[in-house]
Amino acid sequence: MHLRIYEVDVPIHDTTDPDRRGLHVFTGVADSPAAALRRAHEVYDAALAAHTAGLEIPGKQPDSWGACGLRPGWQMEWPAAKADLWLNPVSWTTRSDFAL
């Protein structure tokens, strides 16, 4: 099993104004895109359950997945979620604007 950092992008929309759209992003360690999607959904569900019960959102879990916030009134579009390897935007290996 080879663990890597994944990014899961979940489209969201405002339930009172569906034209207002956004993206909720999760990152964490997984061994596949399917495992990343599963963990993102699990930590979201745990955060939502805690919020609904009036408890503090659990935060980052030992396996690096977590939800740091919720957007009440916004609906997650899980069937449209996409998972892929995370690319660090400030890494010298992914930047195209550095000079040698």
Short mmCIF file of the C-alpha atoms (twelve columns), coordinates in Angstrom:
data_MODEL
# 
_entry.id   MODEL 
# 
loop_
_atom_site.group_PDB 
_atom_site.id 
_atom_site.type_symbol 
_atom_site.label_atom_id 
_atom_site.label_alt_id 
_atom_site.label_comp_id 
_atom_site.label_asym_id 
_atom_site.label_seq_id 
_atom_site.Cartn_x 
_atom_site.Cartn_y 
_atom_site.Cartn_z 
_atom_site.pdbx_PDB_model_num 
ATOM 1   C CA . MET A 1   0.000   0.000  0.000   1 
ATOM 2   C CA . HIS A 2   1.455   3.347  -1.072  1 
ATOM 3   C CA . LEU A 3   0.007   6.353  0.737   1 
ATOM 4   C CA . ARG A 4   -0.061  9.766  -0.922  1 
ATOM 5   C CA . ILE A 5   -1.762  13.071 -0.251  1 
ATOM 6   C CA . TYR A 6   -5.029  13.476 -2.134  1 
ATOM 7   C CA . GLU A 7   -7.323  16.428 -2.725  1 
ATOM 8   C CA . VAL A 8   -11.082 15.894 -2.888  1 
ATOM 9   C CA . ASP A 9   -13.071 18.704 -4.527  1 
ATOM 10  C CA . VAL A 10  -16.791 18.655 -3.772  1 
ATOM 11  C CA . PRO A 11  -19.076 21.105 -5.610  1 
ATOM 12  C CA . ILE A 12  -21.541 22.878 -3.300  1 
ATOM 13  C CA . HIS A 13  -24.533 25.161 -3.786  1 
ATOM 14  C CA . ASP A 14  -26.574 27.479 -1.596  1 
ATOM 15  C CA . THR A 15  -29.929 25.806 -0.904  1 
ATOM 16  C CA . THR A 16  -31.719 29.179 -0.861  1 
ATOM 17  C CA . ASP A 17  -30.066 30.385 -4.091  1 
ATOM 18  C CA . PRO A 18  -28.842 27.468 -6.266  1 
ATOM 19  C CA . ASP A 19  -27.053 29.905 -8.595  1 
ATOM 20  C CA . ARG A 20  -24.572 30.545 -5.771  1 
ATOM 21  C CA . ARG A 21  -22.036 27.766 -6.185  1 
ATOM 22  C CA . GLY A 22  -18.702 26.904 -4.704  1 
ATOM 23  C CA . LEU A 23  -16.241 24.149 -3.950  1 
ATOM 24  C CA . HIS A 24  -15.421 22.474 -0.652  1 
ATOM 25  C CA . VAL A 25  -11.892 21.046 -0.629  1 
ATOM 26  C CA . PHE A 26  -10.590 18.241 1.579   1 
ATOM 27  C CA . THR A 27  -7.013  16.949 1.690   1 
ATOM 28  C CA . GLY A 28  -5.481  13.938 3.384   1 
ATOM 29  C CA . VAL A 29  -3.514  10.752 3.050   1 
ATOM 30  C CA . ALA A 30  -4.993  7.800  1.151   1 
ATOM 31  C CA . ASP A 31  -3.931  4.906  -1.030  1 
ATOM 32  C CA . SER A 32  -6.360  5.616  -3.880  1 
ATOM 33  C CA . PRO A 33  -8.834  8.196  -5.175  1 
ATOM 34  C CA . ALA A 34  -11.715 5.974  -3.991  1 
ATOM 35  C CA . ALA A 35  -10.281 5.826  -0.459  1 
ATOM 36  C CA . ALA A 36  -9.794  9.604  -0.488  1 
ATOM 37  C CA . LEU A 37  -13.423 10.171 -1.500  1 
ATOM 38  C CA . ARG A 38  -14.593 7.805  1.238   1 
ATOM 39  C CA . ARG A 39  -12.520 9.538  3.952   1 
ATOM 40  C CA . ALA A 40  -13.588 13.011 2.828   1 
ATOM 41  C CA . HIS A 41  -17.235 11.964 3.031   1 
ATOM 42  C CA . GLU A 42  -16.686 10.351 6.450   1 
ATOM 43  C CA . VAL A 43  -15.040 13.422 7.989   1 
ATOM 44  C CA . TYR A 44  -17.731 15.667 6.520   1 
ATOM 45  C CA . ASP A 45  -20.460 13.435 7.976   1 
ATOM 46  C CA . ALA A 46  -18.725 13.491 11.381  1 
ATOM 47  C CA . ALA A 47  -18.409 17.292 11.258  1 
ATOM 48  C CA . LEU A 48  -22.066 17.664 10.296  1 
ATOM 49  C CA . ALA A 49  -23.189 15.298 13.072  1 
ATOM 50  C CA . ALA A 50  -21.140 17.210 15.658  1 
ATOM 51  C CA . HIS A 51  -22.453 20.562 14.422  1 
ATOM 52  C CA . THR A 52  -26.041 19.294 14.471  1 
ATOM 53  C CA . ALA A 53  -25.569 18.048 18.058  1 
ATOM 54  C CA . GLY A 54  -24.151 21.424 19.096  1 
ATOM 55  C CA . LEU A 55  -20.654 20.015 19.573  1 
ATOM 56  C CA . GLU A 56  -17.313 21.239 18.324  1 
ATOM 57  C CA . ILE A 57  -16.295 19.986 14.867  1 
ATOM 58  C CA . PRO A 58  -13.766 17.151 15.411  1 
ATOM 59  C CA . GLY A 59  -10.986 18.732 13.322  1 
ATOM 60  C CA . LYS A 60  -8.037  16.909 11.807  1 
ATOM 61  C CA . GLN A 61  -7.959  13.165 12.503  1 
ATOM 62  C CA . PRO A 62  -4.788  11.092 13.117  1 
ATOM 63  C CA . ASP A 63  -4.832  9.990  9.455   1 
ATOM 64  C CA . SER A 64  -4.649  13.672 8.369   1 
ATOM 65  C CA . TRP A 65  -8.275  13.992 7.191   1 
ATOM 66  C CA . GLY A 66  -10.597 16.497 8.798   1 
ATOM 67  C CA . ALA A 67  -13.116 19.255 8.278   1 
ATOM 68  C CA . CYS A 68  -12.268 22.684 9.636   1 
ATOM 69  C CA . GLY A 69  -15.660 24.211 8.986   1 
ATOM 70  C CA . LEU A 70  -19.155 23.850 7.590   1 
ATOM 71  C CA . ARG A 71  -21.299 26.142 5.494   1 
ATOM 72  C CA . PRO A 72  -24.799 25.918 6.943   1 
ATOM 73  C CA . GLY A 73  -27.384 26.196 4.170   1 
ATOM 74  C CA . TRP A 74  -25.027 24.841 1.521   1 
ATOM 75  C CA . GLN A 75  -25.563 21.420 -0.036  1 
ATOM 76  C CA . MET A 76  -22.640 19.132 -0.833  1 
ATOM 77  C CA . GLU A 77  -22.864 17.511 -4.284  1 
ATOM 78  C CA . TRP A 78  -21.079 14.249 -3.452  1 
ATOM 79  C CA . PRO A 79  -21.915 12.455 -6.737  1 
ATOM 80  C CA . ALA A 80  -19.927 15.173 -8.572  1 
ATOM 81  C CA . ALA A 81  -16.925 15.016 -6.186  1 
ATOM 82  C CA . LYS A 82  -13.508 14.404 -7.721  1 
ATOM 83  C CA . ALA A 83  -10.361 13.055 -6.082  1 
ATOM 84  C CA . ASP A 84  -6.832  13.299 -7.400  1 
ATOM 85  C CA . LEU A 85  -3.297  13.572 -6.096  1 
ATOM 86  C CA . TRP A 86  -2.707  16.883 -4.337  1 
ATOM 87  C CA . LEU A 87  -0.212  19.233 -5.959  1 
ATOM 88  C CA . ASN A 88  1.422   21.737 -3.639  1 
ATOM 89  C CA . PRO A 89  0.973   25.117 -5.367  1 
ATOM 90  C CA . VAL A 90  4.096   26.544 -3.735  1 
ATOM 91  C CA . SER A 91  6.384   23.595 -4.419  1 
ATOM 92  C CA . TRP A 92  9.344   24.342 -6.645  1 
ATOM 93  C CA . THR A 93  8.518   21.150 -8.581  1 
ATOM 94  C CA . THR A 94  5.084   22.460 -9.642  1 
ATOM 95  C CA . ARG A 95  5.810   26.152 -10.172 1 
ATOM 96  C CA . SER A 96  6.402   27.454 -13.671 1 
ATOM 97  C CA . ASP A 97  7.474   30.974 -12.730 1 
ATOM 98  C CA . PHE A 98  10.822  30.280 -11.067 1 
ATOM 99  C CA . ALA A 99  14.124  31.272 -12.613 1 
ATOM 100 C CA . LEU A 100 17.195  29.082 -12.711 1 
# 
